[in-house]
Amino acid sequence: MADGIVVDVSDGMKDNPVGRISLSVKEILGNYVVIDHGGVYSLYAHLKNGSVSVRPGERVKAGTVIGLAGNSGMSSFPHLHFQLMDREDFYDAVSLPVLMQYTVEGKNCKKYPSKNEIICGLDPQIHPIP
Protein backbone atom coordinates (compact mmCIF):
# COMPACT_ATOMS: atom_id res chain seq x y z
CA MET A 1 0.00 0.00 0.00
CA ALA A 2 1.04 3.65 -0.26
CA ASP A 3 2.80 5.78 2.36
CA GLY A 4 0.56 7.08 5.13
CA ILE A 5 0.02 7.95 8.78
CA VAL A 6 -1.07 5.35 11.33
CA VAL A 7 -4.33 6.55 12.89
CA ASP A 8 -5.47 3.58 14.98
CA VAL A 9 -4.04 0.33 16.34
CA SER A 10 -5.12 -2.46 18.63
CA ASP A 11 -2.85 -5.20 19.94
CA GLY A 12 -2.90 -7.63 22.84
CA MET A 13 -5.82 -9.88 21.87
CA LYS A 14 -4.85 -13.55 21.95
CA ASP A 15 -5.01 -15.55 18.73
CA ASN A 16 -7.83 -18.08 18.50
CA PRO A 17 -7.01 -21.78 18.26
CA VAL A 18 -7.33 -22.82 14.59
CA GLY A 19 -10.93 -23.82 13.85
CA ARG A 20 -12.40 -21.83 16.75
CA ILE A 21 -13.77 -18.32 16.55
CA SER A 22 -14.48 -15.40 18.86
CA LEU A 23 -18.13 -14.42 18.45
CA SER A 24 -17.85 -11.09 20.26
CA VAL A 25 -18.80 -8.26 17.88
CA LYS A 26 -16.61 -5.79 19.79
CA GLU A 27 -13.63 -8.01 19.01
CA ILE A 28 -14.47 -8.64 15.33
CA LEU A 29 -11.22 -7.17 13.98
CA GLY A 30 -8.91 -8.65 16.58
CA ASN A 31 -5.52 -6.93 16.52
CA TYR A 32 -5.44 -4.32 13.76
CA VAL A 33 -3.80 -1.27 12.18
CA VAL A 34 -5.55 1.57 10.30
CA ILE A 35 -3.49 3.88 8.06
CA ASP A 36 -4.62 7.19 6.51
CA HIS A 37 -3.43 7.62 2.93
CA GLY A 38 -4.86 11.12 2.46
CA GLY A 39 -8.55 10.42 2.95
CA VAL A 40 -8.46 6.73 1.97
CA TYR A 41 -7.89 4.40 4.91
CA SER A 42 -6.38 0.92 4.82
CA LEU A 43 -7.28 -1.65 7.46
CA TYR A 44 -5.10 -4.65 8.33
CA ALA A 45 -6.96 -6.95 10.74
CA HIS A 46 -6.66 -10.32 12.55
CA LEU A 47 -2.97 -9.61 13.23
CA LYS A 48 -0.93 -11.90 15.47
CA ASN A 49 -0.98 -11.02 19.16
CA GLY A 50 2.02 -8.88 20.08
CA SER A 51 3.12 -8.31 16.49
CA VAL A 52 1.83 -4.77 15.85
CA SER A 53 4.98 -2.67 15.41
CA VAL A 54 3.55 0.82 14.74
CA ARG A 55 1.76 3.45 16.84
CA PRO A 56 -0.83 6.16 16.08
CA GLY A 57 0.75 9.25 14.56
CA GLU A 58 3.66 7.31 13.07
CA ARG A 59 4.42 7.89 9.37
CA VAL A 60 4.93 4.65 7.45
CA LYS A 61 6.26 3.99 3.96
CA ALA A 62 4.96 1.39 1.52
CA GLY A 63 6.52 -1.96 2.43
CA THR A 64 6.94 -1.21 6.15
CA VAL A 65 6.21 -4.26 8.32
CA ILE A 66 3.33 -3.16 10.56
CA GLY A 67 2.41 -6.56 12.03
CA LEU A 68 2.12 -10.26 11.25
CA ALA A 69 -0.88 -12.22 9.98
CA GLY A 70 -2.62 -13.95 12.84
CA ASN A 71 -5.88 -15.43 14.04
CA SER A 72 -7.29 -12.79 16.41
CA GLY A 73 -10.87 -11.54 16.53
CA MET A 74 -13.65 -13.10 14.44
CA SER A 75 -11.28 -15.43 12.60
CA SER A 76 -11.10 -19.23 12.53
CA PHE A 77 -7.77 -19.55 10.71
CA PRO A 78 -4.66 -17.34 10.38
CA HIS A 79 -4.96 -14.74 7.61
CA LEU A 80 -4.77 -11.04 6.91
CA HIS A 81 -7.99 -9.10 6.39
CA PHE A 82 -7.17 -6.10 4.20
CA GLN A 83 -9.68 -3.49 3.15
CA LEU A 84 -9.81 0.09 1.94
CA MET A 85 -12.34 2.43 3.57
CA ASP A 86 -13.64 5.96 3.17
CA ARG A 87 -13.08 6.78 6.84
CA GLU A 88 -11.07 5.64 9.84
CA ASP A 89 -13.85 3.88 11.79
CA PHE A 90 -14.47 0.35 10.47
CA TYR A 91 -18.00 0.28 11.92
CA ASP A 92 -18.99 3.54 10.17
CA ALA A 93 -16.97 3.22 6.94
CA VAL A 94 -17.88 2.29 3.40
CA SER A 95 -15.56 -0.27 1.84
CA LEU A 96 -13.74 0.94 -1.30
CA PRO A 97 -12.60 -1.13 -4.30
CA VAL A 98 -9.02 -2.35 -4.29
CA LEU A 99 -7.20 -2.01 -7.61
CA MET A 100 -4.45 -4.55 -8.21
CA GLN A 101 -1.15 -3.45 -9.69
CA TYR A 102 -0.06 -6.95 -10.72
CA THR A 103 -1.78 -10.05 -12.07
CA VAL A 104 -1.09 -13.67 -11.15
CA GLU A 105 -1.78 -16.32 -13.77
CA GLY A 106 -1.23 -19.48 -11.72
CA LYS A 107 2.06 -20.60 -13.27
CA ASN A 108 4.26 -18.36 -11.13
CA CYS A 109 2.60 -18.80 -7.76
CA LYS A 110 2.49 -21.44 -5.07
CA LYS A 111 -0.45 -22.42 -2.89
CA TYR A 112 1.79 -22.26 0.21
CA PRO A 113 4.56 -19.74 -0.58
CA SER A 114 7.73 -19.08 1.35
CA LYS A 115 9.04 -15.64 2.22
CA ASN A 116 9.26 -13.31 -0.83
CA GLU A 117 7.32 -15.68 -3.11
CA ILE A 118 4.11 -14.75 -4.90
CA ILE A 119 0.97 -15.59 -2.92
CA CYS A 120 -2.08 -17.03 -4.64
CA GLY A 121 -5.37 -18.49 -3.50
CA LEU A 122 -7.25 -21.56 -4.64
CA ASP A 123 -8.24 -19.74 -7.85
CA PRO A 124 -5.05 -18.05 -9.09
CA GLN A 125 -6.79 -16.05 -11.83
CA ILE A 126 -6.40 -12.62 -10.20
CA HIS A 127 -6.76 -9.60 -12.47
CA PRO A 128 -7.01 -5.85 -11.88
CA ILE A 129 -10.45 -4.28 -11.70
CA PRO A 130 -10.98 -2.50 -15.07
N, CA, C and O of each residue as an XYZ file, in Angstrom:
520
protein
N       0.848     -1.170      0.000
C       0.000      0.000      0.000
C       0.895      1.235      0.000
O       2.110      1.126      0.159
N       0.306      2.381     -0.175
C       1.042      3.646     -0.260
C       1.494      4.140      1.112
O       1.052      3.630      2.141
N       2.376      5.134      1.115
C       2.800      5.779      2.355
C       1.583      6.360      3.069
O       0.577      6.670      2.430
N       1.671      6.509      4.386
C       0.556      7.077      5.132
C       0.901      7.320      6.581
O       2.052      7.186      6.997
N      -0.124      7.685      7.347
C       0.016      7.948      8.776
C      -0.882      6.979      9.534
O      -2.075      6.876      9.249
N      -0.308      6.276     10.493
C      -1.072      5.349     11.326
C      -2.039      6.162     12.176
O      -1.630      7.094     12.867
N      -3.330      5.808     12.125
C      -4.329      6.553     12.891
C      -4.958      5.732     14.010
O      -5.519      6.302     14.946
N      -4.878      4.408     13.934
C      -5.472      3.581     14.985
C      -4.793      2.220     14.994
O      -4.471      1.671     13.941
N      -4.579      1.681     16.187
C      -4.036      0.332     16.338
C      -4.696     -0.342     17.528
O      -5.180      0.315     18.449
N      -4.704     -1.657     17.487
C      -5.122     -2.458     18.626
C      -4.230     -3.688     18.639
O      -4.020     -4.317     17.602
N      -3.710     -4.030     19.799
C      -2.855     -5.201     19.939
C      -3.085     -5.765     21.333
O      -3.549     -5.053     22.225
N      -2.767     -7.025     21.522
C      -2.900     -7.633     22.839
C      -3.996     -8.677     22.927
O      -4.131     -9.334     23.959
N      -4.790     -8.850     21.862
C      -5.823     -9.884     21.871
C      -5.184    -11.212     21.459
O      -4.487    -11.288     20.448
N      -5.427    -12.241     22.240
C      -4.851    -13.551     21.945
C      -5.406    -14.103     20.638
O      -6.555    -13.849     20.276
N      -4.566    -14.863     19.936
C      -5.011    -15.549     18.726
C      -5.931    -16.697     19.117
O      -5.739    -17.331     20.154
N      -6.925    -16.958     18.285
C      -7.834    -18.083     18.496
C      -7.134    -19.380     18.108
O      -6.278    -19.380     17.223
N      -7.490    -20.492     18.767
C      -7.009    -21.782     18.263
C      -7.595    -21.987     16.862
O      -8.733    -21.592     16.612
N      -6.843    -22.594     15.952
C      -7.333    -22.823     14.591
C      -8.632    -23.619     14.648
O      -8.731    -24.620     15.357
N      -9.623    -23.161     13.893
C     -10.925    -23.823     13.848
C     -11.926    -23.288     14.847
O     -13.101    -23.650     14.788
N     -11.494    -22.434     15.766
C     -12.401    -21.833     16.747
C     -12.466    -20.345     16.485
O     -11.538    -19.767     15.920
N     -13.561    -19.722     16.893
C     -13.772    -18.324     16.546
C     -14.316    -17.551     17.742
O     -15.088    -18.086     18.537
N     -13.912    -16.297     17.863
C     -14.482    -15.400     18.864
C     -15.747    -14.807     18.271
O     -15.710    -14.248     17.175
N     -16.855    -14.917     18.968
C     -18.127    -14.417     18.450
C     -18.489    -13.046     18.994
O     -19.602    -12.569     18.769
N     -17.586    -12.413     19.696
C     -17.854    -11.092     20.256
C     -17.727    -10.028     19.169
O     -16.664     -9.884     18.565
N     -18.803     -9.281     18.917
C     -18.797     -8.256     17.877
C     -17.767     -7.180     18.175
O     -17.144     -6.651     17.255
N     -17.576     -6.846     19.457
C     -16.610     -5.793     19.791
C     -15.180     -6.218     19.487
O     -14.280     -5.380     19.428
N     -14.971     -7.501     19.295
C     -13.633     -8.012     19.006
C     -13.511     -8.522     17.571
O     -12.601     -9.292     17.266
N     -14.416     -8.103     16.692
C     -14.471     -8.644     15.331
C     -13.148     -8.527     14.583
O     -12.760     -9.457     13.876
N     -12.453     -7.411     14.724
C     -11.215     -7.172     13.977
C      -9.994     -7.816     14.613
O      -8.974     -8.005     13.949
N     -10.087     -8.153     15.890
C      -8.908     -8.646     16.584
C      -7.868     -7.544     16.680
O      -8.208     -6.379     16.891
N      -6.610     -7.905     16.527
C      -5.520     -6.925     16.517
C      -5.466     -6.307     15.123
O      -5.535     -7.017     14.120
N      -5.342     -4.980     15.065
C      -5.436     -4.322     13.760
C      -4.626     -3.036     13.700
O      -4.188     -2.499     14.718
N      -4.439     -2.556     12.460
C      -3.799     -1.272     12.177
C      -4.639     -0.569     11.121
O      -5.065     -1.194     10.150
N      -4.884      0.741     11.305
C      -5.551      1.570     10.300
C      -4.583      2.681      9.908
O      -4.012      3.354     10.767
N      -4.405      2.866      8.592
C      -3.490      3.882      8.062
C      -4.262      4.839      7.163
O      -5.057      4.413      6.325
N      -4.021      6.140      7.345
C      -4.624      7.190      6.514
C      -3.681      7.490      5.353
O      -2.519      7.842      5.554
N      -4.200      7.344      4.142
C      -3.431      7.618      2.925
C      -3.979      8.868      2.249
O      -4.087      8.907      1.023
N      -4.325      9.882      3.023
C      -4.856     11.117      2.458
C      -6.341     11.048      2.174
O      -6.794     11.481      1.115
N      -7.102     10.508      3.107
C      -8.552     10.419      2.953
C      -9.045      9.048      2.538
O     -10.253      8.809      2.531
N      -8.148      8.144      2.192
C      -8.461      6.732      1.971
C      -7.726      5.977      3.069
O      -6.536      6.194      3.297
N      -8.443      5.092      3.745
C      -7.892      4.400      4.908
C      -7.732      2.913      4.606
O      -8.640      2.282      4.064
N      -6.577      2.358      4.958
C      -6.375      0.919      4.818
C      -6.459      0.276      6.198
O      -5.958      0.809      7.188
N      -7.105     -0.880      6.232
C      -7.281     -1.652      7.459
C      -6.579     -2.989      7.290
O      -6.759     -3.674      6.283
N      -5.777     -3.354      8.284
C      -5.101     -4.646      8.333
C      -5.556     -5.298      9.633
O      -5.201     -4.828     10.714
N      -6.339     -6.377      9.544
C      -6.957     -6.949     10.744
C      -6.615     -8.431     10.918
O      -6.099     -9.079     10.007
N      -6.915     -8.944     12.104
C      -6.659    -10.318     12.546
C      -5.160    -10.559     12.710
O      -4.681    -11.676     12.516
N      -4.418     -9.498     13.070
C      -2.972     -9.615     13.226
C      -2.611    -10.472     14.442
O      -3.391    -10.602     15.385
N      -1.435    -11.040     14.394
C      -0.934    -11.897     15.474
C      -0.735    -11.083     16.745
O      -0.235     -9.959     16.706
N      -1.128    -11.660     17.857
C      -0.979    -11.021     19.158
C       0.477    -10.629     19.398
O       1.386    -11.447     19.255
N       0.681     -9.365     19.764
C       2.017     -8.876     20.083
C       2.865     -8.487     18.887
O       4.025     -8.110     19.052
N       2.307     -8.573     17.679
C       3.124     -8.311     16.489
C       2.990     -6.897     15.925
O       3.776     -6.509     15.062
N       2.017     -6.124     16.390
C       1.833     -4.772     15.848
C       3.057     -3.934     16.215
O       3.406     -3.811     17.389
N       3.707     -3.358     15.193
C       4.982     -2.667     15.412
C       4.919     -1.166     15.143
O       5.957     -0.508     15.074
N       3.713     -0.618     14.992
C       3.549      0.821     14.738
C       2.597      1.414     15.765
O       1.874      0.688     16.448
N       2.603      2.738     15.867
C       1.764      3.455     16.835
C       1.035      4.594     16.139
O       1.508      5.088     15.116
N      -0.113      5.025     16.674
C      -0.829      6.160     16.076
C       0.074      7.390     15.962
O       0.849      7.704     16.865
N      -0.052      8.075     14.822
C       0.754      9.255     14.555
C       2.035      8.959     13.798
O       2.663      9.869     13.257
N       2.426      7.701     13.755
C       3.662      7.313     13.074
C       3.464      7.340     11.553
O       2.457      6.850     11.043
N       4.430      7.915     10.841
C       4.417      7.893      9.372
C       5.059      6.591      8.914
O       6.126      6.211      9.395
N       4.396      5.909      7.975
C       4.929      4.653      7.449
C       5.055      4.747      5.933
O       4.277      5.431      5.269
N       6.041      4.050      5.408
C       6.262      3.993      3.960
C       5.735      2.667      3.433
O       5.645      1.690      4.176
N       5.390      2.632      2.154
C       4.962      1.387      1.522
C       6.022      0.319      1.765
O       7.213      0.574      1.584
N       5.599     -0.865      2.170
C       6.522     -1.961      2.426
C       6.954     -2.104      3.870
O       7.601     -3.090      4.222
N       6.607     -1.134      4.724
C       6.942     -1.213      6.148
C       6.189     -2.374      6.793
O       4.985     -2.520      6.584
N       6.879     -3.195      7.567
C       6.211     -4.262      8.315
C       5.478     -3.614      9.480
O       6.096     -2.987     10.341
N       4.150     -3.767      9.506
C       3.331     -3.163     10.561
C       2.797     -4.198     11.537
O       2.295     -3.839     12.603
N       2.895     -5.477     11.191
C       2.412     -6.563     12.028
C       2.491     -7.858     11.237
O       2.900     -7.870     10.076
N       2.094     -8.950     11.884
C       2.120    -10.262     11.247
C       0.714    -10.831     11.173
O      -0.100    -10.603     12.067
N       0.427    -11.571     10.110
C      -0.883    -12.216      9.977
C      -1.099    -13.141     11.163
O      -0.188    -13.850     11.590
N      -2.311    -13.123     11.684
C      -2.622    -13.947     12.843
C      -4.022    -14.506     12.774
O      -4.596    -14.667     11.697
N      -4.566    -14.801     13.946
C      -5.880    -15.427     14.040
C      -6.678    -14.802     15.180
O      -7.380    -15.503     15.908
N      -6.571    -13.487     15.333
C      -7.285    -12.793     16.410
C      -8.640    -12.294     15.923
O      -8.857    -12.122     14.723
N      -9.549    -12.063     16.869
C     -10.870    -11.536     16.526
C     -11.776    -12.597     15.939
O     -11.660    -13.774     16.279
N     -12.691    -12.185     15.047
C     -13.645    -13.104     14.442
C     -12.967    -13.798     13.256
O     -13.233    -13.491     12.094
N     -12.098    -14.728     13.585
C     -11.277    -15.433     12.602
C     -11.089    -16.867     13.066
O     -10.791    -17.110     14.235
N     -11.262    -17.822     12.151
C     -11.104    -19.226     12.529
C      -9.805    -19.840     12.004
O      -9.478    -20.982     12.329
N      -9.061    -19.076     11.187
C      -7.769    -19.548     10.705
C      -6.875    -18.336     10.446
O      -7.386    -17.258     10.141
N      -5.564    -18.484     10.558
C      -4.663    -17.345     10.378
C      -4.751    -16.762      8.966
O      -4.666    -17.489      7.977
N      -4.920    -15.453      8.888
C      -4.957    -14.741      7.608
C      -4.899    -13.249      7.878
O      -5.010    -12.806      9.021
N      -4.725    -12.491      6.828
C      -4.765    -11.037      6.915
C      -6.048    -10.552      6.258
O      -6.325    -10.892      5.108
N      -6.823     -9.768      6.976
C      -7.993     -9.100      6.391
C      -7.523     -7.706      6.003
O      -7.134     -6.913      6.860
N      -7.560     -7.409      4.700
C      -7.169     -6.096      4.195
C      -8.378     -5.465      3.536
O      -9.087     -6.114      2.767
N      -8.610     -4.198      3.839
C      -9.681     -3.490      3.150
C      -9.381     -2.012      3.113
O      -8.721     -1.469      3.999
N      -9.884     -1.364      2.060
C      -9.810      0.090      1.944
C     -11.149      0.663      2.357
O     -12.195      0.081      2.071
N     -11.118      1.828      3.045
C     -12.344      2.427      3.573
C     -12.341      3.928      3.321
O     -11.296      4.533      3.081
N     -13.529      4.513      3.379
C     -13.641      5.964      3.165
C     -13.460      6.764      4.439
O     -13.432      7.993      4.392
N     -13.337      6.098      5.573
C     -13.076      6.780      6.844
C     -12.383      5.825      7.802
O     -12.299      4.622      7.555
N     -11.900      6.372      8.877
C     -11.073      5.639      9.836
C     -11.826      4.557     10.598
O     -11.261      3.498     10.872
N     -13.079      4.793     10.943
C     -13.849      3.884     11.793
C     -14.462      2.753     10.974
O     -15.357      2.990     10.162
N     -13.990      1.534     11.180
C     -14.470      0.351     10.466
C     -15.985      0.215     10.539
O     -16.624     -0.135      9.548
N     -16.565      0.490     11.710
C     -17.999      0.281     11.921
C     -18.854      1.343     11.239
O     -20.064      1.161     11.107
N     -18.255      2.440     10.807
C     -18.989      3.537     10.169
C     -18.543      3.756      8.723
O     -19.077      4.631      8.041
N     -17.583      2.983      8.255
C     -16.967      3.220      6.943
C     -17.683      2.477      5.823
O     -18.391      1.495      6.047
N     -17.474      2.976      4.617
C     -17.880      2.291      3.397
C     -16.617      1.681      2.804
O     -15.593      2.353      2.675
N     -16.697      0.406      2.445
C     -15.555     -0.266      1.841
C     -15.348      0.241      0.418
O     -16.314      0.452     -0.316
N     -14.094      0.436      0.030
C     -13.744      0.941     -1.297
C     -13.117     -0.179     -2.129
O     -12.540     -1.112     -1.572
N     -13.226     -0.094     -3.468
C     -12.604     -1.130     -4.305
C     -11.085     -1.076     -4.201
O     -10.494     -0.012     -4.022
N     -10.476     -2.236     -4.317
C      -9.021     -2.350     -4.288
C      -8.552     -2.654     -5.706
O      -8.937     -3.674     -6.279
N      -7.742     -1.797     -6.268
C      -7.203     -2.012     -7.607
C      -5.857     -2.704     -7.504
O      -4.981     -2.264     -6.759
N      -5.691     -3.783     -8.247
C      -4.455     -4.555     -8.210
C      -3.444     -4.013     -9.215
O      -3.799     -3.694    -10.350
N      -2.203     -3.913     -8.801
C      -1.151     -3.446     -9.691
C      -0.602     -4.586    -10.546
O      -0.153     -4.359    -11.670
N      -0.634     -5.807    -10.021
C      -0.062     -6.947    -10.722
C      -1.104     -8.038    -10.893
O      -2.070     -8.107    -10.134
N      -0.905     -8.896    -11.897
C      -1.776    -10.055    -12.074
C      -0.988    -11.312    -11.771
O       0.239    -11.325    -11.870
N      -1.693    -12.367    -11.404
C      -1.093    -13.666    -11.149
C      -1.848    -14.669    -12.009
O      -3.072    -14.760    -11.925
N      -1.134    -15.414    -12.828
C      -1.776    -16.323    -13.771
C      -1.703    -17.789    -13.360
O      -2.096    -18.653    -14.143
N      -1.221    -18.097    -12.179
C      -1.226    -19.477    -11.721
C       0.073    -20.231    -11.958
O       0.384    -21.154    -11.205
N       0.831    -19.873    -12.965
C       2.064    -20.598    -13.268
C       3.213    -20.145    -12.383
O       4.150    -20.907    -12.146
N       3.152    -18.925    -11.898
C       4.259    -18.358    -11.129
C       3.957    -18.238     -9.648
O       4.660    -17.528     -8.929
N       2.932    -18.914     -9.185
C       2.598    -18.797     -7.762
C       2.490    -20.178     -7.135
O       2.315    -21.185     -7.821
N       2.598    -20.197     -5.823
C       2.487    -21.436     -5.073
C       1.332    -21.314     -4.098
O       1.052    -20.227     -3.592
N       0.663    -22.423     -3.832
C      -0.447    -22.415     -2.890
C       0.041    -22.063     -1.487
O      -0.656    -21.365     -0.752
N       1.218    -22.530     -1.110
C       1.787    -22.260      0.206
C       3.185    -21.666      0.018
O       4.180    -22.384      0.121
N       3.266    -20.364     -0.255
C       4.555    -19.744     -0.577
C       5.460    -19.571      0.635
O       5.012    -19.556      1.781
N       6.731    -19.442      0.343
C       7.728    -19.080      1.346
C       7.932    -17.580      1.305
O       7.329    -16.893      0.480
N       8.763    -17.071      2.173
C       9.042    -15.636      2.215
C       9.492    -15.142      0.841
O      10.306    -15.779      0.171
N       8.945    -13.993      0.435
C       9.261    -13.314     -0.826
C       8.760    -14.026     -2.074
O       9.147    -13.647     -3.180
N       7.912    -15.044     -1.940
C       7.319    -15.683     -3.107
C       5.933    -15.105     -3.343
O       5.333    -14.526     -2.438
N       5.427    -15.263     -4.555
C       4.107    -14.747     -4.902
C       3.037    -15.586     -4.225
O       3.085    -16.816     -4.255
N       2.070    -14.912     -3.613
C       0.974    -15.587     -2.924
C      -0.205    -15.718     -3.869
O      -0.529    -14.777     -4.593
N      -0.848    -16.877     -3.867
C      -2.077    -17.035     -4.644
C      -3.054    -17.872     -3.843
O      -2.665    -18.626     -2.951
N      -4.321    -17.730     -4.171
C      -5.365    -18.489     -3.503
C      -5.681    -19.764     -4.259
O      -4.895    -20.220     -5.089
N      -6.838    -20.333     -3.962
C      -7.247    -21.556     -4.637
C      -7.528    -21.312     -6.114
O      -7.305    -22.199     -6.938
N      -8.014    -20.124     -6.461
C      -8.238    -19.738     -7.853
C      -7.217    -18.663     -8.203
O      -7.425    -17.496     -7.871
N      -6.119    -19.024     -8.864
C      -5.045    -18.055     -9.088
C      -5.295    -17.066    -10.216
O      -4.367    -16.361    -10.612
N      -6.491    -16.985    -10.742
C      -6.787    -16.048    -11.829
C      -7.167    -14.690    -11.258
O      -8.345    -14.333    -11.237
N      -6.183    -13.934    -10.797
C      -6.403    -12.617    -10.203
C      -6.062    -11.565    -11.242
O      -4.975    -11.586    -11.818
N      -6.975    -10.655    -11.482
C      -6.760     -9.602    -12.470
C      -7.186     -8.266    -11.886
O      -8.039     -8.225    -11.000
N      -6.602     -7.166    -12.371
C      -7.015     -5.848    -11.877
C      -8.467     -5.554    -12.224
O      -8.989     -6.045    -13.225
N      -9.105     -4.757    -11.398
C     -10.449     -4.276    -11.702
C     -10.318     -3.275    -12.839
O      -9.512     -2.350    -12.741
N     -11.099     -3.432    -13.936
C     -10.975     -2.495    -15.067
C     -11.327     -1.074    -14.686
O     -11.271     -0.178    -15.528
